[in-house]
């Protein structure tokens, strides 16, 4: 993944804010394999989540 692609990915805090979740809930999803393939990757700076992966896993939060 090159630096240009990383700009599109979301941090745990960004996902938590967007979907009105506790930051810990997003971390648990990352660590418990709720994301598939390359939707979430752990880096030395923390987890990065693709916008599509975040939407797939947490979309129900926006519907309520």
PQR file with spaces between the fields and no chain letter, atoms N, CA, C, O and H, PARSE charges and radii, in Angstrom:
ATOM       1  N    UNK     1       0.857   -1.169    0.000 -0.4000 1.5000
ATOM       2  CA   UNK     1       0.000    0.000    0.000 -0.0000 2.0000
ATOM       3  C    UNK     1       0.907    1.236    0.000  0.5500 1.7000
ATOM       4  O    UNK     1       1.796    1.363    0.842 -0.5500 1.4000
ATOM       5  N    UNK     2       0.676    2.123   -0.931 -0.4000 1.5000
ATOM       6  CA   UNK     2       1.525    3.313   -1.003 -0.0000 2.0000
ATOM       7  C    UNK     2       0.914    4.457   -0.184  0.5500 1.7000
ATOM       8  O    UNK     2      -0.264    4.404    0.171 -0.5500 1.4000
ATOM       9  H    UNK     2      -0.046    2.020   -1.615  0.4000 1.0000
ATOM      10  N    UNK     3       1.698    5.472    0.111 -0.4000 1.5000
ATOM      11  CA   UNK     3       1.206    6.589    0.947 -0.0000 2.0000
ATOM      12  C    UNK     3      -0.031    7.284    0.390  0.5500 1.7000
ATOM      13  O    UNK     3      -0.867    7.763    1.156 -0.5500 1.4000
ATOM      14  H    UNK     3       2.655    5.516   -0.177  0.4000 1.0000
ATOM      15  N    UNK     4      -0.155    7.343   -0.923 -0.4000 1.5000
ATOM      16  CA   UNK     4      -1.334    7.974   -1.530 -0.0000 2.0000
ATOM      17  C    UNK     4      -2.600    7.201   -1.186  0.5500 1.7000
ATOM      18  O    UNK     4      -3.636    7.805   -0.910 -0.5500 1.4000
ATOM      19  H    UNK     4       0.524    6.954   -1.545  0.4000 1.0000
ATOM      20  N    UNK     5      -2.529    5.883   -1.198 -0.4000 1.5000
ATOM      21  CA   UNK     5      -3.678    5.048   -0.860 -0.0000 2.0000
ATOM      22  C    UNK     5      -4.061    5.181    0.612  0.5500 1.7000
ATOM      23  O    UNK     5      -5.238    5.090    0.961 -0.5500 1.4000
ATOM      24  H    UNK     5      -1.687    5.392   -1.421  0.4000 1.0000
ATOM      25  N    UNK     6      -3.069    5.396    1.470 -0.4000 1.5000
ATOM      26  CA   UNK     6      -3.336    5.504    2.902 -0.0000 2.0000
ATOM      27  C    UNK     6      -4.217    6.702    3.245  0.5500 1.7000
ATOM      28  O    UNK     6      -4.930    6.674    4.248 -0.5500 1.4000
ATOM      29  H    UNK     6      -2.113    5.470    1.186  0.4000 1.0000
ATOM      30  N    UNK     7      -4.179    7.735    2.440 -0.4000 1.5000
ATOM      31  CA   UNK     7      -4.994    8.925    2.708 -0.0000 2.0000
ATOM      32  C    UNK     7      -6.482    8.601    2.749  0.5500 1.7000
ATOM      33  O    UNK     7      -7.250    9.290    3.421 -0.5500 1.4000
ATOM      34  H    UNK     7      -3.600    7.758    1.625  0.4000 1.0000
ATOM      35  N    UNK     8      -6.892    7.561    2.037 -0.4000 1.5000
ATOM      36  CA   UNK     8      -8.307    7.211    1.953 -0.0000 2.0000
ATOM      37  C    UNK     8      -8.774    6.339    3.112  0.5500 1.7000
ATOM      38  O    UNK     8      -9.978    6.197    3.327 -0.5500 1.4000
ATOM      39  H    UNK     8      -6.268    7.001    1.491  0.4000 1.0000
ATOM      40  N    UNK     9      -7.862    5.764    3.848 -0.4000 1.5000
ATOM      41  CA   UNK     9      -8.218    4.868    4.936 -0.0000 2.0000
ATOM      42  C    UNK     9      -8.592    5.666    6.181  0.5500 1.7000
ATOM      43  O    UNK     9      -8.198    6.824    6.320 -0.5500 1.4000
ATOM      44  H    UNK     9      -6.884    5.879    3.673  0.4000 1.0000
ATOM      45  N    UNK    10      -9.342    5.058    7.073 -0.4000 1.5000
ATOM      46  CA   UNK    10      -9.840    5.710    8.281 -0.0000 2.0000
ATOM      47  C    UNK    10      -9.173    5.133    9.524  0.5500 1.7000
ATOM      48  O    UNK    10      -8.869    3.942    9.586 -0.5500 1.4000
ATOM      49  H    UNK    10      -9.663    4.118    6.961  0.4000 1.0000
ATOM      50  N    UNK    11      -8.954    5.983   10.494 -0.4000 1.5000
ATOM      51  CA   UNK    11      -8.438    5.516   11.778 -0.0000 2.0000
ATOM      52  C    UNK    11      -9.606    4.984   12.614  0.5500 1.7000
ATOM      53  O    UNK    11     -10.772    5.187   12.275 -0.5500 1.4000
ATOM      54  H    UNK    11      -9.200    6.951   10.443  0.4000 1.0000
ATOM      55  N    UNK    12      -9.278    4.320   13.678 -0.4000 1.5000
ATOM      56  CA   UNK    12     -10.301    3.804   14.597 -0.0000 2.0000
ATOM      57  C    UNK    12     -11.152    4.960   15.121  0.5500 1.7000
ATOM      58  O    UNK    12     -12.375    4.839   15.204 -0.5500 1.4000
ATOM      59  H    UNK    12      -8.331    4.155   13.952  0.4000 1.0000
ATOM      60  N    UNK    13     -10.527    6.061   15.471 -0.4000 1.5000
ATOM      61  CA   UNK    13     -11.259    7.222   15.990 -0.0000 2.0000
ATOM      62  C    UNK    13     -12.200    7.812   14.948  0.5500 1.7000
ATOM      63  O    UNK    13     -13.316    8.216   15.275 -0.5500 1.4000
ATOM      64  H    UNK    13      -9.534    6.159   15.404  0.4000 1.0000
ATOM      65  N    UNK    14     -11.756    7.864   13.700 -0.4000 1.5000
ATOM      66  CA   UNK    14     -12.610    8.403   12.634 -0.0000 2.0000
ATOM      67  C    UNK    14     -13.837    7.520   12.409  0.5500 1.7000
ATOM      68  O    UNK    14     -14.947    8.019   12.225 -0.5500 1.4000
ATOM      69  H    UNK    14     -10.850    7.536   13.434  0.4000 1.0000
ATOM      70  N    UNK    15     -13.626    6.214   12.425 -0.4000 1.5000
ATOM      71  CA   UNK    15     -14.756    5.285   12.252 -0.0000 2.0000
ATOM      72  C    UNK    15     -15.713    5.410   13.431  0.5500 1.7000
ATOM      73  O    UNK    15     -16.928    5.456   13.242 -0.5500 1.4000
ATOM      74  H    UNK    15     -12.724    5.808   12.574  0.4000 1.0000
ATOM      75  N    UNK    16     -15.179    5.463   14.635 -0.4000 1.5000
ATOM      76  CA   UNK    16     -16.025    5.594   15.828 -0.0000 2.0000
ATOM      77  C    UNK    16     -16.867    6.864   15.760  0.5500 1.7000
ATOM      78  O    UNK    16     -18.051    6.846   16.096 -0.5500 1.4000
ATOM      79  H    UNK    16     -14.191    5.425   14.788  0.4000 1.0000
ATOM      80  N    UNK    17     -16.269    7.947   15.334 -0.4000 1.5000
ATOM      81  CA   UNK    17     -16.989    9.213   15.240 -0.0000 2.0000
ATOM      82  C    UNK    17     -18.061    9.165   14.156  0.5500 1.7000
ATOM      83  O    UNK    17     -19.195    9.589   14.379 -0.5500 1.4000
ATOM      84  H    UNK    17     -15.307    7.962   15.061  0.4000 1.0000
ATOM      85  N    UNK    18     -17.704    8.653   12.998 -0.4000 1.5000
ATOM      86  CA   UNK    18     -18.645    8.613   11.866 -0.0000 2.0000
ATOM      87  C    UNK    18     -19.873    7.763   12.169  0.5500 1.7000
ATOM      88  O    UNK    18     -20.989    8.128   11.802 -0.5500 1.4000
ATOM      89  H    UNK    18     -16.783    8.308   12.817  0.4000 1.0000
ATOM      90  N    UNK    19     -19.672    6.637   12.834 -0.4000 1.5000
ATOM      91  CA   UNK    19     -20.774    5.701   13.085 -0.0000 2.0000
ATOM      92  C    UNK    19     -21.316    5.785   14.513  0.5500 1.7000
ATOM      93  O    UNK    19     -22.117    4.949   14.931 -0.5500 1.4000
ATOM      94  H    UNK    19     -18.765    6.340   13.132  0.4000 1.0000
ATOM      95  N    UNK    20     -20.873    6.800   15.252 -0.4000 1.5000
ATOM      96  CA   UNK    20     -21.352    7.040   16.618 -0.0000 2.0000
ATOM      97  C    UNK    20     -21.183    5.806   17.506  0.5500 1.7000
ATOM      98  O    UNK    20     -22.126    5.320   18.130 -0.5500 1.4000
ATOM      99  H    UNK    20     -20.222    7.479   14.913  0.4000 1.0000
ATOM     100  N    UNK    21     -19.954    5.330   17.535 -0.4000 1.5000
ATOM     101  CA   UNK    21     -19.586    4.154   18.316 -0.0000 2.0000
ATOM     102  C    UNK    21     -18.514    4.523   19.325  0.5500 1.7000
ATOM     103  O    UNK    21     -17.834    5.540   19.187 -0.5500 1.4000
ATOM     104  H    UNK    21     -19.187    5.725   17.028  0.4000 1.0000
ATOM     105  N    UNK    22     -18.372    3.687   20.336 -0.4000 1.5000
ATOM     106  CA   UNK    22     -17.230    3.822   21.233 -0.0000 2.0000
ATOM     107  C    UNK    22     -15.991    3.342   20.483  0.5500 1.7000
ATOM     108  O    UNK    22     -16.049    2.382   19.715 -0.5500 1.4000
ATOM     109  H    UNK    22     -18.924    2.861   20.448  0.4000 1.0000
ATOM     110  N    UNK    23     -14.890    4.013   20.713 -0.4000 1.5000
ATOM     111  CA   UNK    23     -13.638    3.644   20.057 -0.0000 2.0000
ATOM     112  C    UNK    23     -13.298    2.175   20.316  0.5500 1.7000
ATOM     113  O    UNK    23     -12.804    1.482   19.427 -0.5500 1.4000
ATOM     114  H    UNK    23     -14.844    4.793   21.337  0.4000 1.0000
ATOM     115  N    UNK    24     -13.561    1.712   21.520 -0.4000 1.5000
ATOM     116  CA   UNK    24     -13.274    0.331   21.888 -0.0000 2.0000
ATOM     117  C    UNK    24     -14.092   -0.654   21.049  0.5500 1.7000
ATOM     118  O    UNK    24     -13.606   -1.744   20.745 -0.5500 1.4000
ATOM     119  H    UNK    24     -13.962    2.275   22.242  0.4000 1.0000
ATOM     120  N    UNK    25     -15.309   -0.298   20.674 -0.4000 1.5000
ATOM     121  CA   UNK    25     -16.144   -1.183   19.839 -0.0000 2.0000
ATOM     122  C    UNK    25     -15.501   -1.401   18.473  0.5500 1.7000
ATOM     123  O    UNK    25     -15.543   -2.504   17.928 -0.5500 1.4000
ATOM     124  H    UNK    25     -15.703    0.587   20.921  0.4000 1.0000
ATOM     125  N    UNK    26     -14.913   -0.353   17.930 -0.4000 1.5000
ATOM     126  CA   UNK    26     -14.235   -0.476   16.636 -0.0000 2.0000
ATOM     127  C    UNK    26     -12.987   -1.340   16.784  0.5500 1.7000
ATOM     128  O    UNK    26     -12.710   -2.179   15.927 -0.5500 1.4000
ATOM     129  H    UNK    26     -14.879    0.543   18.373  0.4000 1.0000
ATOM     130  N    UNK    27     -12.237   -1.142   17.857 -0.4000 1.5000
ATOM     131  CA   UNK    27     -11.042   -1.966   18.100 -0.0000 2.0000
ATOM     132  C    UNK    27     -11.400   -3.440   18.235  0.5500 1.7000
ATOM     133  O    UNK    27     -10.701   -4.302   17.701 -0.5500 1.4000
ATOM     134  H    UNK    27     -12.462   -0.460   18.553  0.4000 1.0000
ATOM     135  N    UNK    28     -12.472   -3.730   18.937 -0.4000 1.5000
ATOM     136  CA   UNK    28     -12.905   -5.126   19.101 -0.0000 2.0000
ATOM     137  C    UNK    28     -13.255   -5.716   17.739  0.5500 1.7000
ATOM     138  O    UNK    28     -12.914   -6.865   17.459 -0.5500 1.4000
ATOM     139  H    UNK    28     -13.039   -3.030   19.370  0.4000 1.0000
ATOM     140  N    UNK    29     -13.927   -4.953   16.895 -0.4000 1.5000
ATOM     141  CA   UNK    29     -14.269   -5.437   15.551 -0.0000 2.0000
ATOM     142  C    UNK    29     -13.007   -5.747   14.748  0.5500 1.7000
ATOM     143  O    UNK    29     -12.955   -6.746   14.030 -0.5500 1.4000
ATOM     144  H    UNK    29     -14.204   -4.019   17.122  0.4000 1.0000
ATOM     145  N    UNK    30     -12.006   -4.903   14.868 -0.4000 1.5000
ATOM     146  CA   UNK    30     -10.738   -5.131   14.164 -0.0000 2.0000
ATOM     147  C    UNK    30     -10.056   -6.400   14.643  0.5500 1.7000
ATOM     148  O    UNK    30      -9.572   -7.197   13.840 -0.5500 1.4000
ATOM     149  H    UNK    30     -12.049   -4.092   15.451  0.4000 1.0000
ATOM     150  N    UNK    31     -10.020   -6.580   15.939 -0.4000 1.5000
ATOM     151  CA   UNK    31      -9.298   -7.711   16.530 -0.0000 2.0000
ATOM     152  C    UNK    31     -10.058   -9.022   16.431  0.5500 1.7000
ATOM     153  O    UNK    31      -9.456  -10.090   16.547 -0.5500 1.4000
ATOM     154  H    UNK    31     -10.414   -5.932   16.592  0.4000 1.0000
ATOM     155  N    UNK    32     -11.370   -8.965   16.220 -0.4000 1.5000
ATOM     156  CA   UNK    32     -12.164  -10.197   16.178 -0.0000 2.0000
ATOM     157  C    UNK    32     -12.533  -10.596   14.755  0.5500 1.7000
ATOM     158  O    UNK    32     -13.466  -11.372   14.546 -0.5500 1.4000
ATOM     159  H    UNK    32     -11.859   -8.097   16.126  0.4000 1.0000
ATOM     160  N    UNK    33     -11.817  -10.077   13.795 -0.4000 1.5000
ATOM     161  CA   UNK    33     -11.971  -10.488   12.395 -0.0000 2.0000
ATOM     162  C    UNK    33     -13.354  -10.214   11.804  0.5500 1.7000
ATOM     163  O    UNK    33     -13.830  -10.981   10.967 -0.5500 1.4000
ATOM     164  H    UNK    33     -11.059   -9.447   13.965  0.4000 1.0000
ATOM     165  N    UNK    34     -14.000   -9.133   12.227 -0.4000 1.5000
ATOM     166  CA   UNK    34     -15.282   -8.765   11.611 -0.0000 2.0000
ATOM     167  C    UNK    34     -15.074   -8.170   10.228  0.5500 1.7000
ATOM     168  O    UNK    34     -15.996   -8.131    9.413 -0.5500 1.4000
ATOM     169  H    UNK    34     -13.613   -8.509   12.907  0.4000 1.0000
ATOM     170  N    UNK    35     -13.855   -7.706    9.967 -0.4000 1.5000
ATOM     171  CA   UNK    35     -13.520   -7.187    8.647 -0.0000 2.0000
ATOM     172  C    UNK    35     -12.915   -8.317    7.827  0.5500 1.7000
ATOM     173  O    UNK    35     -12.218   -9.176    8.367 -0.5500 1.4000
ATOM     174  H    UNK    35     -13.105   -7.738   10.629  0.4000 1.0000
ATOM     175  N    UNK    36     -13.179   -8.319    6.529 -0.4000 1.5000
ATOM     176  CA   UNK    36     -12.648   -9.386    5.684 -0.0000 2.0000
ATOM     177  C    UNK    36     -11.508   -8.878    4.813  0.5500 1.7000
ATOM     178  O    UNK    36     -11.379   -7.681    4.560 -0.5500 1.4000
ATOM     179  H    UNK    36     -13.745   -7.621    6.091  0.4000 1.0000
ATOM     180  N    UNK    37     -10.696   -9.804    4.370 -0.4000 1.5000
ATOM     181  CA   UNK    37      -9.613   -9.468    3.459 -0.0000 2.0000
ATOM     182  C    UNK    37      -8.749   -8.328    3.962  0.5500 1.7000
ATOM     183  O    UNK    37      -8.204   -8.384    5.065 -0.5500 1.4000
ATOM     184  H    UNK    37     -10.801  -10.777    4.576  0.4000 1.0000
ATOM     185  N    UNK    38      -8.629   -7.301    3.148 -0.4000 1.5000
ATOM     186  CA   UNK    38      -7.812   -6.144    3.489 -0.0000 2.0000
ATOM     187  C    UNK    38      -8.650   -4.946    3.913  0.5500 1.7000
ATOM     188  O    UNK    38      -8.248   -3.806    3.677 -0.5500 1.4000
ATOM     189  H    UNK    38      -9.072   -7.256    2.252  0.4000 1.0000
ATOM     190  N    UNK    39      -9.786   -5.172    4.523 -0.4000 1.5000
ATOM     191  CA   UNK    39     -10.634   -4.058    4.968 -0.0000 2.0000
ATOM     192  C    UNK    39     -10.071   -3.358    6.200  0.5500 1.7000
ATOM     193  O    UNK    39     -10.357   -2.183    6.429 -0.5500 1.4000
ATOM     194  H    UNK    39     -10.112   -6.098    4.714  0.4000 1.0000
ATOM     195  N    UNK    40      -9.278   -4.066    6.988 -0.4000 1.5000
ATOM     196  CA   UNK    40      -8.656   -3.482    8.181 -0.0000 2.0000
ATOM     197  C    UNK    40      -7.258   -4.051    8.323  0.5500 1.7000
ATOM     198  O    UNK    40      -7.055   -5.263    8.254 -0.5500 1.4000
ATOM     199  H    UNK    40      -9.046   -5.020    6.802  0.4000 1.0000
ATOM     200  N    UNK    41      -6.302   -3.163    8.520 -0.4000 1.5000
ATOM     201  CA   UNK    41      -4.919   -3.599    8.678 -0.0000 2.0000
ATOM     202  C    UNK    41      -4.332   -2.954    9.925  0.5500 1.7000
ATOM     203  O    UNK    41      -4.591   -1.788   10.227 -0.5500 1.4000
ATOM     204  H    UNK    41      -6.467   -2.178    8.576  0.4000 1.0000
ATOM     205  N    UNK    42      -3.537   -3.739   10.640 -0.4000 1.5000
ATOM     206  CA   UNK    42      -2.875   -3.208   11.824 -0.0000 2.0000
ATOM     207  C    UNK    42      -1.504   -2.687   11.415  0.5500 1.7000
ATOM     208  O    UNK    42      -0.712   -3.405   10.806 -0.5500 1.4000
ATOM     209  H    UNK    42      -3.326   -4.685   10.395  0.4000 1.0000
ATOM     210  N    UNK    43      -1.234   -1.440   11.753 -0.4000 1.5000
ATOM     211  CA   UNK    43       0.048   -0.827   11.438 -0.0000 2.0000
ATOM     212  C    UNK    43       0.761   -0.496   12.750  0.5500 1.7000
ATOM     213  O    UNK    43       0.218   -0.708   13.835 -0.5500 1.4000
ATOM     214  H    UNK    43      -1.878   -0.856   12.249  0.4000 1.0000
ATOM     215  N    UNK    44       1.962    0.015   12.636 -0.4000 1.5000
ATOM     216  CA   UNK    44       2.693    0.405   13.838 -0.0000 2.0000
ATOM     217  C    UNK    44       2.028    1.593   14.539  0.5500 1.7000
ATOM     218  O    UNK    44       2.278    1.838   15.719 -0.5500 1.4000
ATOM     219  H    UNK    44       2.403    0.187   11.755  0.4000 1.0000
ATOM     220  N    UNK    45       1.192    2.324   13.819 -0.4000 1.5000
ATOM     221  CA   UNK    45       0.487    3.475   14.393 -0.0000 2.0000
ATOM     222  C    UNK    45      -0.929    3.139   14.851  0.5500 1.7000
ATOM     223  O    UNK    45      -1.610    3.994   15.418 -0.5500 1.4000
ATOM     224  H    UNK    45       0.989    2.125   12.861  0.4000 1.0000
ATOM     225  N    UNK    46      -1.376    1.932   14.618 -0.4000 1.5000
ATOM     226  CA   UNK    46      -2.732    1.526   14.988 -0.0000 2.0000
ATOM     227  C    UNK    46      -3.447    0.918   13.796  0.5500 1.7000
ATOM     228  O    UNK    46      -2.844    0.689   12.747 -0.5500 1.4000
ATOM     229  H    UNK    46      -0.823    1.237   14.158  0.4000 1.0000
ATOM     230  N    UNK    47      -4.722    0.660   13.961 -0.4000 1.5000
ATOM     231  CA   UNK    47      -5.520    0.048   12.907 -0.0000 2.0000
ATOM     232  C    UNK    47      -5.950    1.087   11.890  0.5500 1.7000
ATOM     233  O    UNK    47      -6.266    2.226   12.232 -0.5500 1.4000
ATOM     234  H    UNK    47      -5.212    0.845   14.813  0.4000 1.0000
ATOM     235  N    UNK    48      -5.955    0.666   10.622 -0.4000 1.5000
ATOM     236  CA   UNK    48      -6.512    1.468    9.541 -0.0000 2.0000
ATOM     237  C    UNK    48      -7.625    0.656    8.892  0.5500 1.7000
ATOM     238  O    UNK    48      -7.486   -0.548    8.673 -0.5500 1.4000
ATOM     239  H    UNK    48      -5.698   -0.259   10.345  0.4000 1.0000
ATOM     240  N    UNK    49      -8.721    1.324    8.589 -0.4000 1.5000
ATOM     241  CA   UNK    49      -9.919    0.652    8.104 -0.0000 2.0000
ATOM     242  C    UNK    49     -10.345    1.297    6.799  0.5500 1.7000
ATOM     243  O    UNK    49     -10.391    2.522    6.687 -0.5500 1.4000
ATOM     244  H    UNK    49      -8.834    2.302    8.766  0.4000 1.0000
ATOM     245  N    UNK    50     -10.656    0.464    5.812 -0.4000 1.5000
ATOM     246  CA   UNK    50     -11.109    1.012    4.533 -0.0000 2.0000
ATOM     247  C    UNK    50     -12.521    1.570    4.707  0.5500 1.7000
ATOM     248  O    UNK    50     -13.305    1.037    5.492 -0.5500 1.4000
ATOM     249  H    UNK    50     -10.618   -0.532    5.904  0.4000 1.0000
ATOM     250  N    UNK    51     -12.846    2.626    3.989 -0.4000 1.5000
ATOM     251  CA   UNK    51     -14.205    3.179    4.078 -0.0000 2.0000
ATOM     252  C    UNK    51     -15.279    2.140    3.719  0.5500 1.7000
ATOM     253  O    UNK    51     -16.340    2.094    4.343 -0.5500 1.4000
ATOM     254  H    UNK    51     -12.210    3.059    3.351  0.4000 1.0000
ATOM     255  N    UNK    52     -14.995    1.318    2.719 -0.4000 1.5000
ATOM     256  CA   UNK    52     -15.961    0.290    2.319 -0.0000 2.0000
ATOM     257  C    UNK    52     -16.150   -0.752    3.426  0.5500 1.7000
ATOM     258  O    UNK    52     -17.271   -1.192    3.685 -0.5500 1.4000
ATOM     259  H    UNK    52     -14.134    1.356    2.213  0.4000 1.0000
ATOM     260  N    UNK    53     -15.057   -1.140    4.070 -0.4000 1.5000
ATOM     261  CA   UNK    53     -15.141   -2.103    5.167 -0.0000 2.0000
ATOM     262  C    UNK    53     -15.902   -1.540    6.348  0.5500 1.7000
ATOM     263  O    UNK    53     -16.732   -2.228    6.942 -0.5500 1.4000
ATOM     264  H    UNK    53     -14.147   -0.783    3.860  0.4000 1.0000
ATOM     265  N    UNK    54     -15.624   -0.288    6.693 -0.4000 1.5000
ATOM     266  CA   UNK    54     -16.332    0.348    7.805 -0.0000 2.0000
ATOM     267  C    UNK    54     -17.820    0.418    7.510  0.5500 1.7000
ATOM     268  O    UNK    54     -18.647    0.175    8.389 -0.5500 1.4000
ATOM     269  H    UNK    54     -14.950    0.271    6.211  0.4000 1.0000
ATOM     270  N    UNK    55     -18.156    0.749    6.272 -0.4000 1.5000
ATOM     271  CA   UNK    55     -19.571    0.839    5.910 -0.0000 2.0000
ATOM     272  C    UNK    55     -20.244   -0.524    5.954  0.5500 1.7000
ATOM     273  O    UNK    55     -21.380   -0.641    6.414 -0.5500 1.4000
ATOM     274  H    UNK    55     -17.484    0.946    5.558  0.4000 1.0000
ATOM     275  N    UNK    56     -19.555   -1.550    5.481 -0.4000 1.5000
ATOM     276  CA   UNK    56     -20.145   -2.891    5.494 -0.0000 2.0000
ATOM     277  C    UNK    56     -20.416   -3.365    6.913  0.5500 1.7000
ATOM     278  O    UNK    56     -21.476   -3.924    7.192 -0.5500 1.4000
ATOM     279  H    UNK    56     -18.633   -1.455    5.108  0.4000 1.0000
ATOM     280  N    UNK    57     -19.464   -3.144    7.809 -0.4000 1.5000
ATOM     281  CA   UNK    57     -19.587   -3.656    9.175 -0.0000 2.0000
ATOM     282  C    UNK    57     -20.517   -2.794   10.031  0.5500 1.7000
ATOM     283  O    UNK    57     -21.258   -3.323   10.860 -0.5500 1.4000
ATOM     284  H    UNK    57     -18.603   -2.689    7.583  0.4000 1.0000
ATOM     285  N    UNK    58     -20.486   -1.480    9.840 -0.4000 1.5000
ATOM     286  CA   UNK    58     -21.218   -0.582   10.746 -0.0000 2.0000
ATOM     287  C    UNK    58     -22.371    0.189   10.097  0.5500 1.7000
ATOM     288  O    UNK    58     -22.945    1.072   10.733 -0.5500 1.4000
ATOM     289  H    UNK    58     -19.884   -1.050    9.166  0.4000 1.0000
ATOM     290  N    UNK    59     -22.714   -0.117    8.874 -0.4000 1.5000
ATOM     291  CA   UNK    59     -23.781    0.596    8.161 -0.0000 2.0000
ATOM     292  C    UNK    59     -25.091    0.629    8.963  0.5500 1.7000
ATOM     293  O    UNK    59     -25.804    1.632    8.949 -0.5500 1.4000
ATOM     294  H    UNK    59     -22.248   -0.835    8.357  0.4000 1.0000
ATOM     295  N    UNK    60     -25.397   -0.446    9.645 -0.4000 1.5000
ATOM     296  CA   UNK    60     -26.635   -0.509   10.426 -0.0000 2.0000
ATOM     297  C    UNK    60     -26.731    0.658   11.421  0.5500 1.7000
ATOM     298  O    UNK    60     -27.830    1.071   11.789 -0.5500 1.4000
ATOM     299  H    UNK    60     -24.817   -1.261    9.656  0.4000 1.0000
ATOM     300  N    UNK    61     -25.583    1.185   11.852 -0.4000 1.5000
ATOM     301  CA   UNK    61     -25.595    2.289   12.824 -0.0000 2.0000
ATOM     302  C    UNK    61     -26.141    3.572   12.197  0.5500 1.7000
ATOM     303  O    UNK    61     -26.713    4.409   12.896 -0.5500 1.4000
ATOM     304  H    UNK    61     -24.690    0.849   11.553  0.4000 1.0000
ATOM     305  N    UNK    62     -25.970    3.729   10.896 -0.4000 1.5000
ATOM     306  CA   UNK    62     -26.451    4.932   10.208 -0.0000 2.0000
ATOM     307  C    UNK    62     -27.939    4.827    9.890  0.5500 1.7000
ATOM     308  O    UNK    62     -28.617    5.840    9.717 -0.5500 1.4000
ATOM     309  H    UNK    62     -25.505    3.050   10.328  0.4000 1.0000
ATOM     310  N    UNK    63     -28.443    3.594    9.813 -0.4000 1.5000
ATOM     311  CA   UNK    63     -29.847    3.374    9.475 -0.0000 2.0000
ATOM     312  C    UNK    63     -30.773    3.660   10.641  0.5500 1.7000
ATOM     313  O    UNK    63     -31.975    3.839   10.441 -0.5500 1.4000
ATOM     314  H    UNK    63     -27.893    2.772    9.953  0.4000 1.0000
ATOM     315  N    UNK    64     -30.240    3.708   11.857 -0.4000 1.5000
ATOM     316  CA   UNK    64     -31.079    3.906   13.049 -0.0000 2.0000
ATOM     317  C    UNK    64     -31.174    5.352   13.419  0.5500 1.7000
ATOM     318  O    UNK    64     -31.840    5.696   14.396 -0.5500 1.4000
ATOM     319  H    UNK    64     -29.264    3.563   12.020  0.4000 1.0000
